[in-house]
Amino acid sequence: MNIAVFAVDPGGATGLAWGVFDPHAEIGAALRGRMEAGSATVTGEVRPQIESICTMWQSFFRDCVNKFLLPAENVWLVCEDFIYTGANYGGDSAVVSTALIYGIEGYRMGQAAEWNSRRGRRKTVIPPMIMQQAGQAKGFAKGQRLKDWGVWVVGKEHERSAWQHVAYFLKKYQIQHKLG
């Protein structure tokens, strides 16, 4: 059974990448054989970015479940984590990244709570946000690999970063589920 991944590289320019993948295939083959895939860069103030990102995530999630008939538990939201160490937290980049991470999570939680509060509706599914460190994804999916795998987005650094998170997630998924 395929899995779907939607990855977010939050920042002043937020990179997004998504697709449906065969988790049994070698990582390069899974990425080259991606289905319903794309990438985008979202810019602007934090609040409009949160709404745009969540709208794109929700559309992808609904398509995966309703159109492509994937079980909801096979659709994953992955986000680059911003680790606060005290020494390196500062500037607009850190503030924006942190605000986006928690804004996206809060937006999703709020919408799920609103949906679930209405009588007669079945409880909605809200997949957990999987957090990944930037260094893990960048160390695994370096530039040449992205090119070989067909996910190098020319001139779109943040979209490439989001693809790194997709690739790293797929590898971790294979290891955890003893696939590939």
Secondary structure, DSSP 8 states (H G I E B T S, - for coil): --EEEEEEE-SSEEEEEEEEE-TTS-HHHHHHT-EEEEEEEEES-HHHHHHHHHHHHHHHHHIIIIIS---GGGEEEEEEE----SSS--HHHHHHHHHHHHHHHHHHHHHHHHHHHSTT--------EEEEEHHHHHHHS-HHHHHHHT---TT-HHHHHHHHHHHHHHHHHHHHHT--
